[in-house]
Amino acid sequence: MDRIAQAFARARARHRAAFVAYLCAGDPDFDTSLAACRAVLDGGVDLLELGVPFSDPLADGLTNQRAAQRALESGMTSERVFELVRALRADHPDTPVVFYAYYNVVFSRGVDAWIRAAKAAGADGMLTLDLPPEEAGEVLAAGRAHDFKTIFIVAPTTPDRRLPTIAAAATGFLYYVSREGVTGIRERVAAGIPEAVARIRAHTALPVVVGFGISQRDQVQTVARSADGVVVGSALVNCIQENLGDPGRIAARLRTVAADLAAGTAHV
């Protein structure tokens, strides 16, 4: 099995959902970002979702917008993002890393060239936020050519008739966006997650992860009862934002928060 499949298999064998952590690559700078990624992986993350910074992150709330801006201002480029993954691979060879990206970043370099370079760096797949599967032929072809997994989203507003198309395009896992709008912390878990996950599973054998708005251990516990994986982003990015200028504090805080959230993935 590939690294993504292995991560979900390990989680299932331990009777829990996989814990998926989002961080923006290069936030607030390369060295601090590398330490931050290592900290969450040490804290029990099963799969790292690494944001590729972009100037117009339309699916992101203010927290992740600011993270992308800090990363861009520090000089992050696709090449530096790949360098970050190569550095992570040195001490975390088995943890899957998937990119959370916007299509313009990939398209501007050339789809095949970008995916080939991402795979060579050690990344396992990519979720392209603004690329529907109906328009993803070039990405799907490059993914097949380089054994690079393609991940697509399902929204609360996705009609049933589109689910077979989305499921057929996905090769890593499917990502259910649990609420309408952008990323960010919410006080309550969105309603209807078990039903939505069941609806998606009717069309695929791939794992289904749930994200957007999940930020607390009890929320992770709630979602973990239904999903194969639980994604937390803004709550972790806030650990960076709240401790800018103190890299040691950032890493320590991320390790603690990630461990607490990961503990919520156990099936109860």
Steps between C-alpha positions, in 0.01 A plus 500: 500500500602861450563728797147645501334158497739378769418795726128433487557127544709563812229724643229241433710228663521719811123562498516869433469754223814641342602846620574736212676829580514804273787750508603754239848430363740778589292661774648728628835402341670185374685395814212568738260321263725194489511490879122549514440209263731277700321601820153399379635175358661427836164583659326207334392621156431219255495710183636849440302729271747766391364821355680640198489877560302696244410867473126444451396209725127520436403197712687620808387707793700782651729278710625301203507807274740665742711185514531497121590869499773449761640211298503695174663799668774271633581390145321166470466362149408157368869408500530596866185302580656194335819564697294502820353159415845359424618616842198340670558171319843470666345432841140406414535258209163328549256784570301603193518863390234641269489848355205733543541717194330736258512407135678812375811404699512164323390620156746789483799266516348228284282233655715198419821677602351620829361161596820323397703736720255461791524122482879511479510717812306236695141624488226243458209689348315825455164655573441780249233719655375679192524217245182296441554143377324578172786740417783296654605283208858625491542461876351150494731396216808633680387337822477162328835548328685586821298297755387824663164482673217731403263612775168673437245669720133440559296787641169504688346640181640231268208323329489122499534490121856641522629257762592223252707748297683630805559151639634374165758780488628451854792265564616586852195585707192719482473818703157598628479873568259490791358849463451767238741792496871521575737336745502615861415413858135439585330453836304192391548208266284527190181297492448202272856367485414129553240514226734681262784254558265207441378662177859535375598147602222364282716603202855415611718266702751779564528659845280802568643780712307793643631853550413873526405643837641222722725639772443329835554150636130439563423606141764256375337227707160573350624491141722194559191290568403530134807589294819318408699815572457836672668817372602788727663811357423843643539389863855392419582800284391720791780347709740661256316830470476541878872438556670680214856587591542201734570189287560283804164591644333433164639146482418420862146630472436315174626173646268535799191603301555234233533227764179611671306508173643166384379341824145582392514270198451178700169327434282512810 
